[in-house]
Amino acid sequence: MSRRAAALGAAGLTVLAVMMTWPIAAQLHTHLPLHPDAALTVWIVTWVARTLPTAPTRLFQGNIFHPAPDALGYSEHMLGALPVTLPAYWVTGDPIFTHQVLVLATFVLSAIAMAALVRFWTGSDIGAFVGGALFAFARWRLGHLHWVQVLLTFYAPLVVLFSSRYLRDGRSRDLFGGGACLLGQLLSSYALCYPMCAALAVFWPVHALVLRAPFRRVLALLAVTIAVGGALAFVSAPVMRVKEHGAIDVDPAWSGAVALRNGLPLSAWFDPQASQFPGYVSYGLALVGLVLLLDGRVARGWPVPGRALAVSLLAFAAPLVVLGLGPGAATALVWLWNHVPGLRFYRIFDRFGHLVSLPIAALGGVAVAALDQRARSTGRAWLGWAAGLLLVAVFCWEVRAGWLMVPVALPPVYDWLQAQEPGPVLEIPAGVFGGLLGPRIVDQAYVLWSAWHGRPLVNGYSGYMPAGYPLVLGLAAELPGEEPLGTLQRLTGVRWLVVHLASLTPGERSRWQEAGTPVVRFGDDVVYAVAPVTEDWSARYGRPLADTTLAGHPITILGSADVAEVRSKDPGSLPAGATTPISVTVRNLGTQRWPALSTDPSRQVALAVDWQPVASANPPAGPIVLPLPRDLAPGETAVVNAVIATPRMRGRYDLVAEVRQGETPVRIAGGRDARVAVDVFEPR
């Protein structure tokens, strides 16, 4: 292929990428996909691009989840995207531009890389163009603009290209080129790391066998892979450290037994409504390409014989389809999930199916290359191009997708914050996927804004979180109380409280409006300064011990001799479906210190509050768990002030408060004031 043809093909694929992802190219500085994970990926690409050139030893010490170490390890790091993100960030300094340029680049570069692979195997320019389009605009890619980490596939075709060429010719530059691209792919996304390794583990030996490559070339590929694996393990050490120190899954649904998890059923590959369904054009072309390769005649003169190429591409796809079924599909898969390092943390099994688009696109390119070859042999070269471009147009029409892009503008409070003395920031309300007042996701916005202000942020948003973070969220919900604030200061060193009054319920807002004079106000965003404390518990927060609370006290198991006194303040009559402040006084009448600041939910002593209907057979909705502000020694008293949701149905309720260690209630002395009768009325 001439340089001119290569340039024209790359330009054509770039224009097609802009069209298929429109209006991203027109909104690079201003808009993001409407999805909370987009905020996280903006923070990741910004943090990595900003920190790696200036403070590489602090790369994993992200500023979220402060003061937990290795905060970048709670999610992807996307180091393989640096060739795109590093210049984009340092030219503009704009986090949104950096992220959106990367999203667009994944389509362009994936198309060009796939085109290079098909061109090597077939020698056809139009076959390469069609193969690049089929791979770059696969349906699953167009549905995942908010997960840029899974769009980072542009190294994968180059790994296959270099390794295929090395197994055929044995040139060392292809060996090292394949190793470099493999490292780039594995560093781009853990979500695609396991699928890529699984596909290559079958593809390479099969491809070497059908090419009759010398065994020493297979050994050389293995040696390079081991070196790449060592580099990946070195980079991944912080990721494994956070798992070892009790990182917990944000979504409890993913924390079940591995053996019970199911993935992508085989029927999804034939369901036009499923995101993994490649589309009729892709399937049709891939089937034609497979038949032609198995026939063998079409590939005469190609670098790889037809049947060898067909078998190799099927070998690439087979492990991805099988592993996509999830460990619940077979006992052998359960064994893999339990014994392959890190695989048990792999949660979304559909992603194994994503890279099946590579052999499908290659086979589609083969089909068009065969048509092009036939057209040229009859003196009608234009026919191959016309048919190929028509097929691309029909394919793009079939897989076209729409998505919501939302404008993003930095609130003025963060410009002010950036100019103040350094110090950790806690934003209120805090929460991930739920809270005392029902589901609300607010932390992702704070993570996004931290990409600009750069201050240590106590809040965080990711797939995993520190073991102590649920406790921090619970204490934050009890602010502006003095005791929970003191505990938060010791745990996190918080210096600034940024309170977003517009995001609070009326009950919460009234408490903050009585909290004193803020340092500054920007509309409904107010900032309070927090005085420093001398005690520092941050080391225990970052590396919690199994037998010690975050305050440094031994974790004890309470027994029958441990007694609590609970007194609830009567809130009076309340409207249904609203919120209400409550105040509960708790006293330890036992002989052991209560481990209230334990990060183990089964051993943590906390206050559980429940609405129990008096004249109804309907069971209560479930207790609201409120953390105690400190480990409570025998004879000590703590007051828990919080805002909770009232029942949605009018009627007579008992507001019941009890102390629990995990799910086990602690015996209450007397108990008269632990149950308060409340009338809930229908609001007008």
C-alpha positions as CSV (number, residue, x, y, z in Angstrom):
1,M,0.0,0.0,0.0
2,S,1.4,3.4,-1.0
3,R,1.7,6.2,1.6
4,R,-0.9,8.1,-0.3
5,A,-3.4,5.3,-0.1
6,A,-2.7,4.8,3.6
7,A,-3.2,8.5,4.2
8,L,-6.4,8.6,2.3
9,G,-7.7,5.5,4.1
10,A,-6.8,7.0,7.5
11,A,-8.4,10.3,6.6
12,G,-11.6,8.5,5.5
13,L,-11.8,6.5,8.7
14,T,-11.2,9.7,10.7
15,V,-14.1,11.5,9.0
16,L,-16.3,8.4,9.5
17,A,-15.4,8.4,13.2
18,V,-16.3,12.0,13.6
19,M,-19.7,11.4,11.9
20,M,-20.5,8.2,13.9
21,T,-19.7,9.9,17.2
22,W,-21.2,13.3,16.4
23,P,-21.6,15.8,18.2
24,I,-18.5,14.9,20.3
25,A,-16.1,16.6,17.9
26,A,-18.2,19.8,18.2
27,Q,-18.3,19.8,22.0
28,L,-14.8,18.7,23.0
29,H,-14.5,21.5,25.7
30,T,-18.0,21.7,27.0
31,H,-20.0,18.4,27.1
32,L,-19.7,14.9,28.7
33,P,-21.9,11.8,28.3
34,L,-24.8,11.6,30.7
35,H,-23.5,8.9,33.0
36,P,-21.9,9.1,36.5
37,D,-18.9,7.0,35.4
38,A,-17.9,9.7,32.9
39,A,-17.0,11.9,35.9
40,L,-14.6,9.2,37.2
41,T,-12.9,8.7,33.8
42,V,-12.4,12.4,33.4
43,W,-10.7,12.5,36.8
44,I,-8.5,9.4,35.9
45,V,-7.2,10.7,32.6
46,T,-6.6,14.2,34.1
47,W,-4.8,12.9,37.2
48,V,-2.6,10.5,35.3
49,A,-1.7,13.1,32.6
50,R,-1.0,15.8,35.2
51,T,0.9,13.7,37.8
52,L,3.1,11.3,35.7
53,P,5.3,14.0,34.2
54,T,5.6,16.0,37.4
55,A,5.5,13.5,40.3
56,P,5.6,10.0,38.9
57,T,6.2,8.4,42.4
58,R,2.9,9.8,43.5
59,L,0.9,8.5,40.5
60,F,-1.3,6.2,42.5
61,Q,-1.8,8.6,45.4
62,G,-4.9,10.1,43.8
63,N,-6.6,13.0,45.6
64,I,-9.9,11.2,46.1
65,F,-10.9,9.0,49.1
66,H,-8.4,11.1,51.2
67,P,-6.5,10.0,53.2
68,A,-6.6,6.4,51.8
69,P,-3.3,5.6,50.0
70,D,-3.2,4.3,46.4
71,A,-6.6,5.9,45.6
72,L,-6.0,5.4,41.8
73,G,-5.9,1.7,42.5
74,Y,-9.7,1.6,43.2
75,S,-10.3,1.8,39.5
76,E,-8.6,1.8,36.1
77,H,-5.4,3.9,35.5
78,M,-5.5,3.8,31.7
79,L,-1.8,4.3,31.3
80,G,-1.9,3.0,27.8
81,A,-3.9,6.1,26.8
82,L,-1.0,8.4,27.6
83,P,0.1,8.9,23.9
84,V,-3.3,10.7,23.5
85,T,-4.0,12.2,26.9
86,L,-0.6,13.6,27.8
87,P,-0.3,16.0,24.8
88,A,-4.1,16.8,25.0
89,Y,-3.9,17.8,28.7
90,W,-0.6,19.7,28.6
91,V,-1.6,21.7,25.5
92,T,-5.0,22.8,26.9
93,G,-5.0,22.0,30.7
94,D,-8.7,21.2,30.2
95,P,-9.9,17.9,31.8
96,I,-13.1,17.7,29.6
97,F,-11.1,18.3,26.4
98,T,-8.6,15.6,27.4
99,H,-11.3,13.1,28.1
100,Q,-13.3,13.7,24.9
101,V,-10.3,13.8,22.6
102,L,-9.4,10.3,24.0
103,V,-13.0,9.1,23.4
104,L,-12.8,10.2,19.8
105,A,-9.3,9.0,19.3
106,T,-10.3,5.4,20.4
107,F,-12.5,5.2,17.4
108,V,-10.0,6.7,14.9
109,L,-7.0,4.7,16.1
110,S,-9.0,1.4,16.5
111,A,-10.2,1.8,12.9
112,I,-6.7,2.5,11.6
113,A,-5.1,-0.4,13.5
114,M,-7.7,-2.9,12.3
115,A,-7.3,-1.6,8.8
116,A,-3.5,-2.2,9.0
117,L,-4.1,-5.8,10.2
118,V,-6.6,-6.6,7.4
119,R,-4.3,-4.9,4.8
120,F,-1.4,-7.2,5.9
121,W,-3.5,-10.4,5.6
122,T,-5.3,-9.5,2.4
123,G,-3.4,-6.8,0.5
124,S,-6.7,-5.1,-0.2
125,D,-7.1,-1.3,0.5
126,I,-10.9,-1.5,0.5
127,G,-11.0,-4.7,2.6
128,A,-8.8,-2.9,5.1
129,F,-11.2,0.1,5.1
130,V,-14.2,-2.1,5.7
131,G,-12.5,-4.1,8.4
132,G,-11.4,-1.0,10.2
133,A,-15.0,0.4,10.1
134,L,-16.5,-2.9,11.3
135,F,-14.1,-3.0,14.3
136,A,-14.2,0.7,15.3
137,F,-18.0,1.1,15.1
138,A,-19.0,-2.3,16.6
139,R,-22.4,-1.8,18.3
140,W,-21.0,-2.4,21.8
141,R,-18.5,0.4,21.4
142,L,-21.1,3.0,20.3
143,G,-23.1,2.1,23.5
144,H,-20.2,2.7,25.9
145,L,-19.0,6.2,25.3
146,H,-19.1,6.7,29.1
147,W,-16.7,3.9,29.7
148,V,-13.7,5.1,27.8
149,Q,-11.5,2.4,29.4
150,V,-13.3,-0.4,27.4
151,L,-13.0,1.7,24.2
152,L,-9.2,1.5,24.4
153,T,-8.8,-1.3,21.8
154,F,-6.5,0.3,19.3
155,Y,-3.5,-1.8,20.4
156,A,-5.2,-5.1,20.0
157,P,-5.1,-5.4,16.2
158,L,-1.5,-4.3,16.2
159,V,-0.6,-7.1,18.7
160,V,-2.2,-9.6,16.3
161,L,-0.5,-8.0,13.3
162,F,3.0,-8.0,14.8
163,S,2.8,-11.5,16.2
164,S,1.4,-12.9,13.0
165,R,4.2,-11.3,11.0
166,Y,6.8,-12.5,13.5
167,L,5.6,-16.1,13.5
168,R,5.7,-16.0,9.7
169,D,9.0,-14.1,9.2
170,G,10.9,-14.3,12.5
171,R,12.0,-10.6,12.5
172,S,13.0,-9.3,15.9
173,R,11.4,-5.9,15.2
174,D,8.0,-7.5,14.9
175,L,8.6,-9.4,18.1
176,F,9.4,-6.3,20.1
177,G,6.7,-4.3,18.3
178,G,4.2,-6.9,19.3
179,G,5.5,-6.8,22.9
180,A,5.2,-3.0,23.1
181,C,1.7,-3.0,21.8
182,L,0.7,-5.9,24.1
183,L,2.0,-3.8,27.1
184,G,0.1,-0.8,25.8
185,Q,-3.1,-2.8,25.6
186,L,-2.8,-4.4,29.0
187,L,-2.0,-1.0,30.6
188,S,-5.0,0.6,28.9
189,S,-7.7,-1.3,30.6
190,Y,-8.0,-4.1,33.2
191,A,-11.5,-4.6,31.8
192,L,-9.9,-5.8,28.5
193,C,-6.7,-7.2,30.1
194,Y,-8.1,-10.6,30.8
195,P,-10.0,-11.0,27.5
196,M,-6.9,-10.0,25.6
197,C,-4.7,-12.5,27.4
198,A,-7.3,-15.3,27.1
199,A,-7.6,-14.7,23.3
200,L,-3.9,-14.6,22.7
201,A,-3.3,-17.7,24.9
202,V,-5.2,-19.7,22.3
203,F,-4.5,-17.7,19.2
204,W,-0.7,-17.7,19.4
205,P,-0.2,-21.5,19.6
206,V,-2.8,-22.2,17.0
207,H,-1.5,-19.6,14.7
208,A,2.1,-20.9,15.1
209,L,0.9,-24.4,14.4
210,V,-1.0,-23.6,11.2
211,L,1.9,-21.4,10.0
212,R,4.4,-24.2,10.9
213,A,6.5,-21.6,12.7
214,P,9.7,-22.8,14.4
215,F,9.2,-23.6,18.1
216,R,11.9,-21.0,19.0
217,R,9.6,-18.3,17.8
218,V,6.8,-19.5,20.1
219,L,9.3,-19.5,23.0
220,A,10.4,-15.9,22.0
221,L,6.8,-14.8,22.1
222,L,6.4,-16.4,25.5
223,A,9.5,-14.7,26.8
224,V,8.3,-11.3,25.7
225,T,4.9,-12.0,27.2
226,I,6.5,-12.9,30.6
227,A,8.4,-9.6,30.5
228,V,5.2,-7.7,29.7
229,G,3.5,-9.5,32.5
230,G,6.2,-8.5,34.9
231,A,5.9,-4.9,33.9
232,L,2.1,-5.1,34.3
233,A,2.5,-6.8,37.7
234,F,4.8,-4.0,38.9
235,V,2.4,-1.3,37.8
236,S,-0.6,-3.2,39.3
237,A,1.0,-3.6,42.8
238,P,-1.0,-0.6,44.2
239,V,-4.2,-2.1,42.8
240,M,-3.6,-5.4,44.6
241,R,-2.6,-3.5,47.8
242,V,-5.9,-1.7,48.1
243,K,-7.7,-5.1,47.6
244,E,-5.5,-6.6,50.3
245,H,-6.4,-3.8,52.7
246,G,-10.1,-4.3,52.6
247,A,-11.3,-2.4,49.6
248,I,-15.0,-3.1,49.3
249,D,-17.3,-3.1,46.3
250,V,-19.5,-0.1,45.9
251,D,-22.3,-2.3,44.6
252,P,-23.2,-5.1,47.0
253,A,-24.7,-7.1,44.2
254,W,-21.1,-7.9,43.0
255,S,-19.9,-9.3,46.3
256,G,-21.7,-12.6,46.1
257,A,-20.1,-16.0,45.6
258,V,-18.2,-16.4,42.4
259,A,-19.9,-19.7,41.5
260,L,-23.3,-18.0,41.4
261,R,-22.4,-15.3,38.9
262,N,-23.6,-15.7,35.3
263,G,-22.5,-13.7,32.4
264,L,-23.3,-13.3,28.7
265,P,-25.5,-16.2,27.5
266,L,-24.9,-17.7,24.0
267,S,-28.4,-16.5,23.0
268,A,-27.2,-12.9,23.3
269,W,-25.0,-13.3,20.3
270,F,-28.2,-13.8,18.2
271,D,-30.4,-11.3,19.9
272,P,-30.7,-8.1,17.8
273,Q,-31.6,-6.2,21.0
274,A,-28.4,-7.2,22.8
275,S,-25.4,-4.9,22.7
276,Q,-23.1,-7.8,21.8
277,F,-25.0,-8.5,18.7
278,P,-22.6,-7.4,15.9
279,G,-25.3,-6.5,13.5
280,Y,-26.6,-8.3,10.3
281,V,-24.0,-6.7,8.1
282,S,-21.1,-7.8,10.3
283,Y,-22.4,-11.3,10.7
284,G,-23.1,-11.6,7.0
285,L,-19.7,-10.5,5.9
286,A,-18.0,-12.5,8.6
287,L,-19.8,-15.7,7.5
288,V,-18.9,-15.1,3.9
289,G,-15.3,-14.4,4.8
290,L,-15.1,-17.6,6.9
291,V,-16.5,-19.7,4.1
292,L,-14.1,-18.2,1.5
293,L,-11.1,-18.8,3.8
294,L,-12.1,-22.4,4.5
295,D,-12.4,-22.9,0.7
296,G,-8.8,-21.7,0.4
297,R,-8.7,-20.5,-3.1
298,V,-9.4,-16.8,-2.3
299,A,-6.2,-16.5,-0.1
300,R,-3.7,-17.7,-2.7
301,G,-0.7,-15.4,-2.5
302,W,-1.7,-13.9,0.9
303,P,0.9,-13.9,3.7
304,V,-1.2,-16.4,5.7
305,P,-3.0,-19.3,3.9
306,G,-6.8,-19.1,4.0
307,R,-7.6,-22.1,6.1
308,A,-4.8,-21.2,8.6
309,L,-6.3,-17.7,8.9
310,A,-9.8,-19.0,9.4
311,V,-8.7,-21.5,12.2
312,S,-6.6,-18.8,13.9
313,L,-9.5,-16.3,14.0
314,L,-11.8,-18.9,15.4
315,A,-9.2,-19.7,18.0
316,F,-9.1,-16.0,19.0
317,A,-12.8,-15.8,19.5
318,A,-13.5,-19.2,21.2
319,P,-12.1,-18.4,24.7
320,L,-13.8,-15.0,24.7
321,V,-17.2,-16.5,24.0
322,V,-16.7,-19.2,26.7
323,L,-15.4,-16.9,29.4
324,G,-18.1,-14.4,28.7
325,L,-20.6,-17.0,30.0
326,G,-19.3,-16.2,33.5
327,P,-18.1,-18.6,36.2
328,G,-21.6,-19.8,36.9
329,A,-21.7,-21.6,33.6
330,A,-19.3,-24.5,34.4
331,T,-17.3,-25.9,37.3
332,A,-14.0,-25.4,35.4
333,L,-14.8,-21.7,35.0
334,V,-15.4,-21.4,38.7
335,W,-11.9,-22.9,39.3
336,L,-10.4,-20.3,36.9
337,W,-12.2,-17.4,38.7
338,N,-10.9,-18.6,42.0
339,H,-7.3,-19.3,41.1
340,V,-6.2,-16.9,38.3
341,P,-4.7,-13.8,40.1
342,G,-7.2,-10.9,40.3
343,L,-9.8,-12.6,38.1
344,R,-12.3,-12.9,41.0
345,F,-12.5,-9.1,40.9
346,Y,-13.6,-9.2,37.3
347,R,-17.3,-8.3,37.5
348,I,-18.8,-7.5,34.1
349,F,-18.5,-10.7,32.0
350,D,-20.0,-9.2,28.9
351,R,-16.6,-7.5,28.4
352,F,-15.0,-10.8,27.4
353,G,-17.3,-10.6,24.4
354,H,-16.1,-7.2,23.3
355,L,-12.9,-8.3,21.6
356,V,-14.9,-10.9,19.5
357,S,-15.4,-7.9,17.3
358,L,-11.8,-8.2,16.2
359,P,-12.1,-11.6,14.4
360,I,-15.6,-10.6,13.1
361,A,-14.2,-7.4,11.6
362,A,-11.2,-9.3,10.2
363,L,-13.4,-11.9,8.5
364,G,-15.6,-9.1,7.2
365,G,-12.6,-7.4,5.7
366,V,-11.6,-10.7,4.1
367,A,-15.0,-11.0,2.4
368,V,-14.6,-7.5,0.9
369,A,-11.0,-8.2,0.0
370,A,-12.1,-11.3,-2.0
371,L,-14.8,-9.2,-3.8
372,D,-12.1,-6.6,-4.6
373,Q,-9.8,-9.3,-5.8
374,R,-12.5,-10.7,-8.1
375,A,-13.4,-7.2,-9.4
376,R,-9.8,-6.4,-10.2
377,S,-9.3,-9.7,-12.1
378,T,-12.2,-8.7,-14.4
379,G,-10.8,-5.2,-15.0
380,R,-13.5,-3.5,-12.9
381,A,-11.6,-2.3,-9.8
382,W,-14.2,0.4,-9.2
383,L,-16.8,-2.3,-8.4
384,G,-14.9,-3.5,-5.3
385,W,-14.7,0.0,-3.9
386,A,-18.3,0.8,-4.7
387,A,-19.5,-2.4,-3.0
388,G,-17.2,-1.9,0.0
389,L,-18.3,1.7,0.6
390,L,-21.9,0.7,0.2
391,L,-21.5,-2.0,2.8
392,V,-19.9,0.4,5.2
393,A,-22.7,2.9,4.7
394,V,-25.4,0.2,5.4
395,F,-23.4,-1.1,8.4
396,C,-23.1,2.5,9.9
397,W,-26.8,3.0,9.4
398,E,-27.6,-0.3,11.1
399,V,-25.4,0.3,14.2
400,R,-26.0,4.1,14.5
401,A,-26.8,5.2,18.1
402,G,-27.9,8.3,20.0
403,W,-26.7,9.4,23.4
404,L,-27.2,12.3,25.7
405,M,-24.4,14.7,26.2
406,V,-24.7,17.3,29.0
407,P,-22.9,20.7,29.3
408,V,-20.4,20.9,32.1
409,A,-19.4,24.2,33.8
410,L,-17.1,24.6,36.9
411,P,-19.1,26.1,39.8
412,P,-17.4,29.3,41.2
413,V,-16.9,27.7,44.7
414,Y,-14.1,25.6,43.3
415,D,-12.3,28.5,41.8
416,W,-12.3,30.1,45.3
417,L,-11.3,26.8,46.9
418,Q,-8.3,26.5,44.5
419,A,-6.9,29.8,45.8
420,Q,-7.1,28.9,49.5
421,E,-4.5,27.3,51.7
422,P,-4.2,23.5,51.0
423,G,-6.3,21.2,53.0
424,P,-8.6,18.2,52.6
425,V,-12.1,18.9,51.5
426,L,-15.3,17.1,52.5
427,E,-18.4,17.9,50.4
428,I,-22.0,17.6,51.8
429,P,-24.2,15.7,51.1
430,A,-21.9,12.7,50.7
431,G,-23.0,9.4,49.2
432,V,-22.4,6.9,46.5
433,F,-25.4,4.6,45.8
434,G,-27.6,5.2,48.8
435,G,-27.9,6.7,52.2
436,L,-30.2,7.5,55.0
437,L,-32.7,9.3,52.7
438,G,-32.8,6.8,49.8
439,P,-30.7,6.5,46.7
440,R,-28.7,9.5,45.5
441,I,-25.4,9.7,43.7
442,V,-23.5,12.9,44.5
443,D,-19.9,12.0,45.0
444,Q,-19.2,11.6,41.3
445,A,-19.7,15.3,40.8
446,Y,-17.2,16.1,43.5
447,V,-14.6,13.8,41.9
448,L,-15.1,15.6,38.6
449,W,-14.6,19.0,40.1
450,S,-11.5,17.8,41.9
451,A,-9.9,17.4,38.5
452,W,-9.8,21.2,38.5
453,H,-9.1,22.3,42.1
454,G,-6.7,19.4,42.9
455,R,-7.3,19.5,46.7
456,P,-7.4,16.3,48.7
457,L,-11.0,15.1,48.6
458,V,-12.5,13.0,51.4
459,N,-15.3,12.0,49.1
460,G,-14.7,9.5,46.3
461,Y,-16.4,7.6,43.5
462,S,-15.2,4.4,42.0
463,G,-15.9,0.7,41.5
464,Y,-14.4,0.0,44.9
465,M,-13.9,2.1,48.0
466,P,-11.8,2.1,51.2
467,A,-13.1,-0.1,54.0
468,G,-13.6,2.9,56.2
469,Y,-15.5,5.0,53.7
470,P,-19.0,3.8,54.7
471,L,-18.3,5.0,58.2
472,V,-17.1,8.4,56.9
473,L,-20.4,8.7,54.9
474,G,-22.4,7.8,58.0
475,L,-20.6,10.4,60.1
476,A,-20.9,13.0,57.4
477,A,-24.7,12.5,57.4
478,E,-24.7,13.4,61.1
479,L,-23.0,16.8,60.6
480,P,-22.9,19.5,61.7
481,G,-22.6,17.8,65.1
482,E,-19.5,18.4,67.0
483,E,-18.7,14.8,67.9
484,P,-19.0,13.3,64.4
485,L,-17.0,16.3,63.1
486,G,-14.2,15.6,65.6
487,T,-14.0,12.0,64.6
488,L,-13.9,13.0,60.9
489,Q,-11.1,15.4,61.6
490,R,-9.0,12.7,63.3
491,L,-9.7,10.2,60.5
492,T,-9.3,12.5,57.5
493,G,-7.8,15.8,58.6
494,V,-10.6,17.6,56.9
495,R,-10.0,21.4,56.6
496,W,-12.9,22.6,54.5
497,L,-16.6,21.6,54.5
498,V,-18.3,22.5,51.2
499,V,-22.1,22.3,51.7
500,H,-24.4,22.2,48.8
501,L,-27.7,23.4,50.3
502,A,-29.7,22.9,47.1
503,S,-28.9,19.2,47.3
504,L,-30.1,18.8,50.9
505,T,-33.6,17.9,52.1
506,P,-35.5,20.6,54.0
507,G,-34.6,18.9,57.3
508,E,-30.9,18.7,56.5
509,R,-30.9,22.3,55.2
510,S,-32.4,23.7,58.4
511,R,-29.6,22.0,60.5
512,W,-26.9,23.6,58.4
513,Q,-28.5,27.0,58.4
514,E,-28.2,26.9,62.2
515,A,-24.6,25.7,62.1
516,G,-22.9,29.1,62.2
517,T,-21.5,31.6,59.8
518,P,-19.7,30.1,56.7
519,V,-16.4,31.4,55.4
520,V,-17.9,32.2,52.0
521,R,-21.1,31.7,50.1
522,F,-21.7,31.2,46.4
523,G,-25.5,31.0,46.1
524,D,-26.5,27.6,47.6
525,D,-22.9,26.5,48.0
526,V,-21.4,27.5,51.3
527,V,-18.0,26.7,52.8
528,Y,-17.1,26.2,56.4
529,A,-13.5,26.2,57.8
530,V,-12.5,23.4,60.2
531,A,-9.9,23.9,62.8
532,P,-7.1,21.3,62.8
533,V,-6.8,18.7,65.5
534,T,-3.7,17.2,67.1
535,E,-4.8,13.5,67.0
536,D,-4.2,11.8,63.6
537,W,-5.9,8.5,62.8
538,S,-5.3,8.7,59.1
539,A,-2.8,5.8,59.0
540,R,-5.4,3.4,60.5
541,Y,-8.0,4.7,58.0
542,G,-5.8,3.9,55.1
543,R,-4.6,0.5,56.4
544,P,-7.3,-0.7,58.8
545,L,-6.4,-3.7,61.1
546,A,-8.8,-6.6,61.5
547,D,-8.7,-6.6,65.3
548,T,-8.6,-2.8,66.0
549,T,-11.0,0.1,65.4
550,L,-10.0,3.2,63.6
551,A,-9.6,4.9,67.0
552,G,-7.0,2.2,67.9
553,H,-9.2,0.3,70.4
554,P,-9.5,-3.5,70.4
555,I,-12.6,-4.9,68.7
556,T,-14.6,-6.9,71.2
557,I,-17.6,-9.2,70.8
558,L,-20.4,-8.1,73.0
559,G,-22.3,-10.6,75.1
560,S,-25.2,-10.9,77.5
561,A,-23.6,-8.8,80.1
562,D,-23.4,-5.8,77.8
563,V,-26.3,-3.4,78.2
564,A,-27.3,-0.2,76.5
565,E,-29.5,2.7,77.6
566,V,-31.4,4.3,74.7
567,R,-33.5,7.5,74.9
568,S,-35.1,9.0,71.9
569,K,-36.5,12.5,71.6
570,D,-40.1,12.6,70.6
571,P,-40.2,14.2,67.1
572,G,-44.0,14.9,67.3
573,S,-46.5,14.5,64.5
574,L,-44.8,14.2,61.1
575,P,-45.8,14.4,57.4
576,A,-45.6,11.2,55.3
577,G,-42.9,11.0,52.7
578,A,-40.8,13.8,54.1
579,T,-37.7,14.0,56.3
580,T,-37.3,14.7,60.0
581,P,-34.4,15.4,62.4
582,I,-34.1,12.9,65.2
583,S,-32.0,12.9,68.3
584,V,-31.1,9.7,70.2
585,T,-29.0,9.5,73.4
586,V,-27.1,6.2,73.9
587,R,-25.2,5.1,77.0
588,N,-22.9,2.1,77.5
589,L,-24.0,0.4,80.7
590,G,-21.8,-2.7,80.1
591,T,-18.3,-3.6,81.0
592,Q,-16.7,-3.5,77.5
593,R,-15.8,-0.7,75.1
594,W,-18.1,-0.6,72.1
595,P,-16.1,-0.9,68.8
596,A,-18.2,1.7,67.0
597,L,-15.4,2.7,64.6
598,S,-14.8,-0.8,63.3
599,T,-14.7,-1.2,59.5
600,D,-16.1,-4.7,59.8
601,P,-19.9,-4.3,59.5
602,S,-20.4,-7.6,61.4
603,R,-18.5,-6.3,64.4
604,Q,-19.3,-2.6,64.3
605,V,-21.6,-1.3,67.1
606,A,-24.1,1.2,65.7
607,L,-27.6,2.6,66.3
608,A,-30.4,1.1,64.3
609,V,-33.6,3.1,63.9
610,D,-36.8,1.7,62.5
611,W,-40.4,2.7,61.8
612,Q,-42.7,0.0,63.0
613,P,-46.4,0.4,62.1
614,V,-48.7,0.0,65.1
615,A,-52.0,-1.0,63.5
616,S,-50.8,-2.7,60.3
617,A,-49.6,-6.2,59.4
618,N,-47.1,-4.7,57.0
619,P,-43.5,-5.3,58.2
620,P,-41.2,-2.4,58.6
621,A,-39.1,-1.3,55.6
622,G,-35.9,-2.1,57.4
623,P,-33.7,-0.3,59.9
624,I,-31.7,2.8,59.2
625,V,-28.2,2.3,60.6
626,L,-26.6,5.4,62.2
627,P,-22.9,5.2,63.3
628,L,-22.0,6.2,66.8
629,P,-19.5,9.1,66.7
630,R,-16.8,7.3,68.7
631,D,-15.9,4.1,70.4
632,L,-18.0,4.2,73.6
633,A,-16.3,3.2,76.9
634,P,-18.4,1.8,79.8
635,G,-20.4,4.6,81.4
636,E,-19.9,7.0,78.5
637,T,-22.8,8.6,76.6
638,A,-23.1,9.7,73.0
639,V,-25.8,11.7,71.2
640,V,-26.7,10.8,67.6
641,N,-28.4,13.5,65.6
642,A,-29.5,12.7,62.1
643,V,-32.1,13.4,59.5
644,I,-34.1,10.4,58.3
645,A,-37.0,9.8,55.9
646,T,-40.5,9.4,57.3
647,P,-42.8,6.6,56.2
648,R,-44.6,7.1,52.9
649,M,-48.0,5.9,54.3
650,R,-49.9,7.8,56.9
651,G,-50.7,6.1,60.2
652,R,-49.5,5.4,63.7
653,Y,-45.9,4.2,64.0
654,D,-43.4,3.4,66.7
655,L,-40.0,5.0,66.1
656,V,-37.8,2.2,67.6
657,A,-34.1,2.7,68.3
658,E,-31.7,0.0,69.4
659,V,-28.0,-0.6,69.6
660,R,-26.7,-3.5,67.5
661,Q,-23.3,-5.2,66.9
662,G,-23.7,-6.2,63.3
663,E,-27.1,-7.8,63.1
664,T,-27.2,-8.7,66.8
665,P,-29.2,-6.4,69.1
666,V,-27.6,-5.3,72.4
667,R,-29.9,-5.7,75.4
668,I,-31.5,-2.4,76.4
669,A,-32.0,-1.4,80.0
670,G,-35.6,-0.5,80.6
671,G,-36.3,0.4,77.0
672,R,-39.2,2.7,77.7
673,D,-37.7,5.7,75.8
674,A,-36.2,3.6,73.0
675,R,-39.7,3.3,71.5
676,V,-41.6,6.6,70.6
677,A,-45.1,6.7,69.2
678,V,-45.4,9.0,66.2
679,D,-48.4,10.0,64.2
680,V,-47.6,10.3,60.4
681,F,-50.2,12.4,58.6
682,E,-50.9,12.9,54.9
683,P,-49.3,16.2,53.8
684,R,-51.6,18.8,52.2
